[in-house]
């Protein structure tokens, strides 16, 4: 067998009864790199929004404006639920690396459930805010930042459902976990985005 032929061998080989030696396939590497680039771009966009937010906030005498009451119940619920979703997604990735596709499906099903709970809580925060997107600058950023995270959640939840279904069908052996890893990274990134948003909107705001 030539060297070129050996380089195209299957990514995981093992002697009977011996350990599996897994090599990350080029497709998985490309998927992981692509996901990280998208995550980096996401954080750059959010950073630009937050820079504008703090600029406007710094020039305001009262932030939020007088008469605006923003509770911390929904942000707390969203934060806890997003973290639970991250634990579930990481559980799925842990299971995928051990060729336990049943638990991959269970982990992402749970993560998708938590994602729907996050989306529901954020939608409630928008519909029950008591002000509109054009009411004042705080309202504009409030809707923009909540909406930014909500769009990410609504995009990732179907993806987690798809990966869970494919895991049931056995599409993610231990040697090819790129799709599982990319999906878990996407959810972890959305949780990181939320940490920044909740810090800016609630923890670092001086309330009227």
ChimeraX commands (.cxc) that place a marker at each C-alpha (Angstrom):
marker #1 position 0.00,0.00,0.00 radius 0.5
marker #1 position 1.41,3.40,-0.95 radius 0.5
marker #1 position 1.75,6.34,1.41 radius 0.5
marker #1 position -1.02,8.22,-0.44 radius 0.5
marker #1 position -3.36,5.26,-0.06 radius 0.5
marker #1 position -2.63,4.93,3.67 radius 0.5
marker #1 position -3.39,8.65,4.22 radius 0.5
marker #1 position -6.94,8.05,2.98 radius 0.5
marker #1 position -7.60,5.27,5.49 radius 0.5
marker #1 position -10.62,5.41,7.75 radius 0.5
marker #1 position -10.25,7.90,10.64 radius 0.5
marker #1 position -10.58,5.25,13.33 radius 0.5
marker #1 position -8.84,1.89,13.26 radius 0.5
marker #1 position -8.31,-0.70,15.95 radius 0.5
marker #1 position -7.11,-4.24,16.43 radius 0.5
marker #1 position -9.79,-6.65,17.67 radius 0.5
marker #1 position -10.19,-6.04,21.36 radius 0.5
marker #1 position -7.74,-3.13,21.28 radius 0.5
marker #1 position -8.28,0.60,21.77 radius 0.5
marker #1 position -9.70,2.77,19.03 radius 0.5
marker #1 position -7.22,5.30,17.65 radius 0.5
marker #1 position -9.29,8.22,16.33 radius 0.5
marker #1 position -7.98,10.89,13.99 radius 0.5
marker #1 position -10.13,13.96,13.53 radius 0.5
marker #1 position -11.37,13.87,9.89 radius 0.5
marker #1 position -10.66,16.90,7.73 radius 0.5
marker #1 position -14.41,17.58,7.43 radius 0.5
marker #1 position -14.73,17.71,11.21 radius 0.5
marker #1 position -11.75,20.05,11.46 radius 0.5
marker #1 position -13.24,22.38,8.86 radius 0.5
marker #1 position -16.60,22.34,10.67 radius 0.5
marker #1 position -14.98,23.19,13.99 radius 0.5
marker #1 position -12.92,26.01,12.50 radius 0.5
marker #1 position -15.94,27.39,10.66 radius 0.5
marker #1 position -18.02,27.32,13.82 radius 0.5
marker #1 position -15.34,29.16,15.79 radius 0.5
marker #1 position -15.09,31.83,13.07 radius 0.5
marker #1 position -18.87,32.35,13.19 radius 0.5
marker #1 position -18.73,32.59,16.99 radius 0.5
marker #1 position -15.94,35.15,16.78 radius 0.5
marker #1 position -17.94,37.21,14.28 radius 0.5
marker #1 position -20.97,37.04,16.59 radius 0.5
marker #1 position -19.00,38.43,19.51 radius 0.5
marker #1 position -17.56,41.19,17.35 radius 0.5
marker #1 position -21.07,42.27,16.31 radius 0.5
marker #1 position -22.30,42.16,19.90 radius 0.5
marker #1 position -19.23,44.12,20.99 radius 0.5
marker #1 position -20.11,46.87,18.53 radius 0.5
marker #1 position -23.70,47.00,19.81 radius 0.5
marker #1 position -22.54,47.13,23.43 radius 0.5
marker #1 position -20.03,49.89,22.62 radius 0.5
marker #1 position -22.90,51.99,21.24 radius 0.5
marker #1 position -25.04,51.05,24.26 radius 0.5
marker #1 position -22.48,52.23,26.80 radius 0.5
marker #1 position -21.81,55.38,24.78 radius 0.5
marker #1 position -25.49,56.37,24.89 radius 0.5
marker #1 position -25.81,55.24,28.51 radius 0.5
marker #1 position -22.83,57.35,29.55 radius 0.5
marker #1 position -24.40,60.51,28.15 radius 0.5
marker #1 position -27.75,59.93,29.89 radius 0.5
marker #1 position -28.60,61.33,33.30 radius 0.5
marker #1 position -30.83,58.41,34.24 radius 0.5
marker #1 position -30.58,54.92,32.80 radius 0.5
marker #1 position -33.12,53.46,32.23 radius 0.5
marker #1 position -35.30,56.57,31.76 radius 0.5
marker #1 position -37.62,57.68,34.53 radius 0.5
marker #1 position -40.72,55.54,34.74 radius 0.5
marker #1 position -39.11,52.43,33.28 radius 0.5
marker #1 position -39.09,49.50,35.68 radius 0.5
marker #1 position -37.12,46.47,34.58 radius 0.5
marker #1 position -37.27,43.48,36.90 radius 0.5
marker #1 position -34.57,40.89,37.34 radius 0.5
marker #1 position -36.81,37.81,37.48 radius 0.5
marker #1 position -36.82,37.00,33.76 radius 0.5
marker #1 position -33.08,37.70,33.27 radius 0.5
marker #1 position -32.36,35.36,36.19 radius 0.5
marker #1 position -34.59,32.64,34.75 radius 0.5
marker #1 position -32.99,33.01,31.31 radius 0.5
marker #1 position -29.49,32.83,32.80 radius 0.5
marker #1 position -30.18,29.68,34.83 radius 0.5
marker #1 position -31.98,27.98,31.94 radius 0.5
marker #1 position -29.21,28.84,29.45 radius 0.5
marker #1 position -26.62,27.34,31.81 radius 0.5
marker #1 position -28.69,24.16,32.15 radius 0.5
marker #1 position -28.82,23.99,28.36 radius 0.5
marker #1 position -25.03,24.26,28.22 radius 0.5
marker #1 position -24.67,21.38,30.67 radius 0.5
marker #1 position -27.00,19.27,28.52 radius 0.5
marker #1 position -25.13,20.14,25.31 radius 0.5
marker #1 position -21.79,19.31,26.92 radius 0.5
marker #1 position -23.23,16.01,28.14 radius 0.5
marker #1 position -24.17,15.23,24.53 radius 0.5
marker #1 position -20.63,15.99,23.34 radius 0.5
marker #1 position -19.15,13.87,26.14 radius 0.5
marker #1 position -21.41,10.98,25.10 radius 0.5
marker #1 position -20.54,11.38,21.41 radius 0.5
marker #1 position -16.83,11.02,22.14 radius 0.5
marker #1 position -17.65,7.66,23.74 radius 0.5
marker #1 position -19.90,6.51,20.90 radius 0.5
marker #1 position -22.94,6.69,23.17 radius 0.5
marker #1 position -25.40,8.03,20.63 radius 0.5
marker #1 position -28.42,7.39,22.82 radius 0.5
marker #1 position -27.17,9.94,25.32 radius 0.5
marker #1 position -26.22,12.31,22.49 radius 0.5
marker #1 position -29.89,12.32,21.51 radius 0.5
marker #1 position -31.04,12.71,25.13 radius 0.5
marker #1 position -28.55,15.51,25.83 radius 0.5
marker #1 position -29.51,17.58,22.81 radius 0.5
marker #1 position -33.21,16.93,23.34 radius 0.5
marker #1 position -32.85,18.38,26.84 radius 0.5
marker #1 position -30.77,21.28,25.52 radius 0.5
marker #1 position -33.44,22.02,22.90 radius 0.5
marker #1 position -36.10,21.98,25.63 radius 0.5
marker #1 position -34.10,24.48,27.69 radius 0.5
marker #1 position -33.60,26.54,24.54 radius 0.5
marker #1 position -37.35,26.76,23.99 radius 0.5
marker #1 position -37.75,27.80,27.63 radius 0.5
marker #1 position -35.17,30.55,27.11 radius 0.5
marker #1 position -36.96,31.75,23.97 radius 0.5
marker #1 position -40.30,31.79,25.79 radius 0.5
marker #1 position -38.87,33.81,28.69 radius 0.5
marker #1 position -37.20,36.30,26.37 radius 0.5
marker #1 position -40.37,36.73,24.32 radius 0.5
marker #1 position -42.24,37.43,27.56 radius 0.5
marker #1 position -39.62,40.03,28.48 radius 0.5
marker #1 position -40.22,41.81,25.17 radius 0.5
marker #1 position -44.01,41.66,25.18 radius 0.5
marker #1 position -44.37,42.66,28.83 radius 0.5
marker #1 position -41.70,45.37,28.90 radius 0.5
marker #1 position -44.21,48.22,29.15 radius 0.5
marker #1 position -42.41,50.26,26.48 radius 0.5
marker #1 position -41.64,49.91,22.79 radius 0.5
marker #1 position -38.53,49.77,20.68 radius 0.5
marker #1 position -38.95,53.44,19.69 radius 0.5
marker #1 position -40.02,54.77,23.10 radius 0.5
marker #1 position -36.50,55.88,24.12 radius 0.5
marker #1 position -32.85,54.84,23.58 radius 0.5
marker #1 position -32.99,52.33,26.41 radius 0.5
marker #1 position -36.01,50.69,24.79 radius 0.5
marker #1 position -34.18,50.49,21.48 radius 0.5
marker #1 position -31.18,48.73,23.01 radius 0.5
marker #1 position -33.39,46.58,25.24 radius 0.5
marker #1 position -35.26,45.16,22.25 radius 0.5
marker #1 position -32.13,44.97,20.11 radius 0.5
marker #1 position -30.09,43.02,22.67 radius 0.5
marker #1 position -32.89,40.69,23.72 radius 0.5
marker #1 position -33.80,40.17,20.08 radius 0.5
marker #1 position -30.19,39.49,19.13 radius 0.5
marker #1 position -29.98,36.64,21.60 radius 0.5
marker #1 position -33.48,35.38,20.83 radius 0.5
marker #1 position -32.62,35.00,17.12 radius 0.5
marker #1 position -29.58,32.93,18.05 radius 0.5
marker #1 position -31.62,30.67,20.31 radius 0.5
marker #1 position -34.32,30.14,17.68 radius 0.5
marker #1 position -31.65,29.22,15.14 radius 0.5
marker #1 position -29.84,26.76,17.41 radius 0.5
marker #1 position -32.87,24.91,18.83 radius 0.5
marker #1 position -33.86,23.29,15.48 radius 0.5
marker #1 position -30.20,22.43,14.90 radius 0.5
marker #1 position -30.04,20.61,18.23 radius 0.5
marker #1 position -33.24,18.77,17.35 radius 0.5
marker #1 position -31.75,17.73,13.99 radius 0.5
marker #1 position -28.54,16.47,15.60 radius 0.5
marker #1 position -30.56,14.55,18.21 radius 0.5
marker #1 position -32.53,12.87,15.43 radius 0.5
marker #1 position -29.38,11.99,13.51 radius 0.5
marker #1 position -27.86,10.55,16.68 radius 0.5
marker #1 position -30.86,8.23,17.01 radius 0.5
marker #1 position -30.13,7.07,13.46 radius 0.5
marker #1 position -26.48,6.41,14.38 radius 0.5
marker #1 position -24.89,9.14,12.27 radius 0.5
marker #1 position -22.30,10.20,14.86 radius 0.5
marker #1 position -19.76,7.46,15.63 radius 0.5
marker #1 position -16.93,8.37,17.98 radius 0.5
marker #1 position -14.66,9.05,15.01 radius 0.5
marker #1 position -16.97,11.70,13.51 radius 0.5
marker #1 position -18.30,14.05,16.17 radius 0.5
marker #1 position -17.80,17.31,14.27 radius 0.5
marker #1 position -21.52,18.05,13.99 radius 0.5
marker #1 position -22.07,17.36,17.68 radius 0.5
marker #1 position -19.10,19.52,18.66 radius 0.5
marker #1 position -20.16,22.41,16.42 radius 0.5
marker #1 position -23.70,22.36,17.80 radius 0.5
marker #1 position -22.47,22.30,21.40 radius 0.5
marker #1 position -20.08,25.19,20.68 radius 0.5
marker #1 position -22.93,27.18,19.13 radius 0.5
marker #1 position -25.05,26.81,22.27 radius 0.5
marker #1 position -22.15,27.60,24.60 radius 0.5
marker #1 position -21.48,30.72,22.53 radius 0.5
marker #1 position -25.11,31.83,22.76 radius 0.5
marker #1 position -24.89,31.44,26.53 radius 0.5
marker #1 position -21.72,33.56,26.54 radius 0.5
marker #1 position -23.52,36.21,24.49 radius 0.5
marker #1 position -26.29,36.24,27.07 radius 0.5
marker #1 position -23.82,36.76,29.93 radius 0.5
marker #1 position -22.61,39.94,28.23 radius 0.5
marker #1 position -26.14,41.13,27.47 radius 0.5
marker #1 position -27.51,40.59,30.97 radius 0.5
marker #1 position -24.43,42.25,32.46 radius 0.5
marker #1 position -24.87,45.33,30.29 radius 0.5
marker #1 position -28.66,45.66,30.56 radius 0.5
marker #1 position -29.06,44.87,34.25 radius 0.5
marker #1 position -25.88,44.55,36.28 radius 0.5
marker #1 position -24.06,47.62,34.97 radius 0.5
marker #1 position -27.09,49.89,34.53 radius 0.5
marker #1 position -27.73,52.59,37.04 radius 0.5
marker #1 position -31.47,52.44,37.46 radius 0.5
marker #1 position -33.64,55.55,37.78 radius 0.5
marker link #1:1,2 radius 0.2
marker link #1:2,3 radius 0.2
marker link #1:3,4 radius 0.2
marker link #1:4,5 radius 0.2
marker link #1:5,6 radius 0.2
marker link #1:6,7 radius 0.2
marker link #1:7,8 radius 0.2
marker link #1:8,9 radius 0.2
marker link #1:9,10 radius 0.2
marker link #1:10,11 radius 0.2
marker link #1:11,12 radius 0.2
marker link #1:12,13 radius 0.2
marker link #1:13,14 radius 0.2
marker link #1:14,15 radius 0.2
marker link #1:15,16 radius 0.2
marker link #1:16,17 radius 0.2
marker link #1:17,18 radius 0.2
marker link #1:18,19 radius 0.2
marker link #1:19,20 radius 0.2
marker link #1:20,21 radius 0.2
marker link #1:21,22 radius 0.2
marker link #1:22,23 radius 0.2
marker link #1:23,24 radius 0.2
marker link #1:24,25 radius 0.2
marker link #1:25,26 radius 0.2
marker link #1:26,27 radius 0.2
marker link #1:27,28 radius 0.2
marker link #1:28,29 radius 0.2
marker link #1:29,30 radius 0.2
marker link #1:30,31 radius 0.2
marker link #1:31,32 radius 0.2
marker link #1:32,33 radius 0.2
marker link #1:33,34 radius 0.2
marker link #1:34,35 radius 0.2
marker link #1:35,36 radius 0.2
marker link #1:36,37 radius 0.2
marker link #1:37,38 radius 0.2
marker link #1:38,39 radius 0.2
marker link #1:39,40 radius 0.2
marker link #1:40,41 radius 0.2
marker link #1:41,42 radius 0.2
marker link #1:42,43 radius 0.2
marker link #1:43,44 radius 0.2
marker link #1:44,45 radius 0.2
marker link #1:45,46 radius 0.2
marker link #1:46,47 radius 0.2
marker link #1:47,48 radius 0.2
marker link #1:48,49 radius 0.2
marker link #1:49,50 radius 0.2
marker link #1:50,51 radius 0.2
marker link #1:51,52 radius 0.2
marker link #1:52,53 radius 0.2
marker link #1:53,54 radius 0.2
marker link #1:54,55 radius 0.2
marker link #1:55,56 radius 0.2
marker link #1:56,57 radius 0.2
marker link #1:57,58 radius 0.2
marker link #1:58,59 radius 0.2
marker link #1:59,60 radius 0.2
marker link #1:60,61 radius 0.2
marker link #1:61,62 radius 0.2
marker link #1:62,63 radius 0.2
marker link #1:63,64 radius 0.2
marker link #1:64,65 radius 0.2
marker link #1:65,66 radius 0.2
marker link #1:66,67 radius 0.2
marker link #1:67,68 radius 0.2
marker link #1:68,69 radius 0.2
marker link #1:69,70 radius 0.2
marker link #1:70,71 radius 0.2
marker link #1:71,72 radius 0.2
marker link #1:72,73 radius 0.2
marker link #1:73,74 radius 0.2
marker link #1:74,75 radius 0.2
marker link #1:75,76 radius 0.2
marker link #1:76,77 radius 0.2
marker link #1:77,78 radius 0.2
marker link #1:78,79 radius 0.2
marker link #1:79,80 radius 0.2
marker link #1:80,81 radius 0.2
marker link #1:81,82 radius 0.2
marker link #1:82,83 radius 0.2
marker link #1:83,84 radius 0.2
marker link #1:84,85 radius 0.2
marker link #1:85,86 radius 0.2
marker link #1:86,87 radius 0.2
marker link #1:87,88 radius 0.2
marker link #1:88,89 radius 0.2
marker link #1:89,90 radius 0.2
marker link #1:90,91 radius 0.2
marker link #1:91,92 radius 0.2
marker link #1:92,93 radius 0.2
marker link #1:93,94 radius 0.2
marker link #1:94,95 radius 0.2
marker link #1:95,96 radius 0.2
marker link #1:96,97 radius 0.2
marker link #1:97,98 radius 0.2
marker link #1:98,99 radius 0.2
marker link #1:99,100 radius 0.2
marker link #1:100,101 radius 0.2
marker link #1:101,102 radius 0.2
marker link #1:102,103 radius 0.2
marker link #1:103,104 radius 0.2
marker link #1:104,105 radius 0.2
marker link #1:105,106 radius 0.2
marker link #1:106,107 radius 0.2
marker link #1:107,108 radius 0.2
marker link #1:108,109 radius 0.2
marker link #1:109,110 radius 0.2
marker link #1:110,111 radius 0.2
marker link #1:111,112 radius 0.2
marker link #1:112,113 radius 0.2
marker link #1:113,114 radius 0.2
marker link #1:114,115 radius 0.2
marker link #1:115,116 radius 0.2
marker link #1:116,117 radius 0.2
marker link #1:117,118 radius 0.2
marker link #1:118,119 radius 0.2
marker link #1:119,120 radius 0.2
marker link #1:120,121 radius 0.2
marker link #1:121,122 radius 0.2
marker link #1:122,123 radius 0.2
marker link #1:123,124 radius 0.2
marker link #1:124,125 radius 0.2
marker link #1:125,126 radius 0.2
marker link #1:126,127 radius 0.2
marker link #1:127,128 radius 0.2
marker link #1:128,129 radius 0.2
marker link #1:129,130 radius 0.2
marker link #1:130,131 radius 0.2
marker link #1:131,132 radius 0.2
marker link #1:132,133 radius 0.2
marker link #1:133,134 radius 0.2
marker link #1:134,135 radius 0.2
marker link #1:135,136 radius 0.2
marker link #1:136,137 radius 0.2
marker link #1:137,138 radius 0.2
marker link #1:138,139 radius 0.2
marker link #1:139,140 radius 0.2
marker link #1:140,141 radius 0.2
marker link #1:141,142 radius 0.2
marker link #1:142,143 radius 0.2
marker link #1:143,144 radius 0.2
marker link #1:144,145 radius 0.2
marker link #1:145,146 radius 0.2
marker link #1:146,147 radius 0.2
marker link #1:147,148 radius 0.2
marker link #1:148,149 radius 0.2
marker link #1:149,150 radius 0.2
marker link #1:150,151 radius 0.2
marker link #1:151,152 radius 0.2
marker link #1:152,153 radius 0.2
marker link #1:153,154 radius 0.2
marker link #1:154,155 radius 0.2
marker link #1:155,156 radius 0.2
marker link #1:156,157 radius 0.2
marker link #1:157,158 radius 0.2
marker link #1:158,159 radius 0.2
marker link #1:159,160 radius 0.2
marker link #1:160,161 radius 0.2
marker link #1:161,162 radius 0.2
marker link #1:162,163 radius 0.2
marker link #1:163,164 radius 0.2
marker link #1:164,165 radius 0.2
marker link #1:165,166 radius 0.2
marker link #1:166,167 radius 0.2
marker link #1:167,168 radius 0.2
marker link #1:168,169 radius 0.2
marker link #1:169,170 radius 0.2
marker link #1:170,171 radius 0.2
marker link #1:171,172 radius 0.2
marker link #1:172,173 radius 0.2
marker link #1:173,174 radius 0.2
marker link #1:174,175 radius 0.2
marker link #1:175,176 radius 0.2
marker link #1:176,177 radius 0.2
marker link #1:177,178 radius 0.2
marker link #1:178,179 radius 0.2
marker link #1:179,180 radius 0.2
marker link #1:180,181 radius 0.2
marker link #1:181,182 radius 0.2
marker link #1:182,183 radius 0.2
marker link #1:183,184 radius 0.2
marker link #1:184,185 radius 0.2
marker link #1:185,186 radius 0.2
marker link #1:186,187 radius 0.2
marker link #1:187,188 radius 0.2
marker link #1:188,189 radius 0.2
marker link #1:189,190 radius 0.2
marker link #1:190,191 radius 0.2
marker link #1:191,192 radius 0.2
marker link #1:192,193 radius 0.2
marker link #1:193,194 radius 0.2
marker link #1:194,195 radius 0.2
marker link #1:195,196 radius 0.2
marker link #1:196,197 radius 0.2
marker link #1:197,198 radius 0.2
marker link #1:198,199 radius 0.2
marker link #1:199,200 radius 0.2
marker link #1:200,201 radius 0.2
marker link #1:201,202 radius 0.2
marker link #1:202,203 radius 0.2
marker link #1:203,204 radius 0.2
marker link #1:204,205 radius 0.2
marker link #1:205,206 radius 0.2
marker link #1:206,207 radius 0.2
marker link #1:207,208 radius 0.2
view
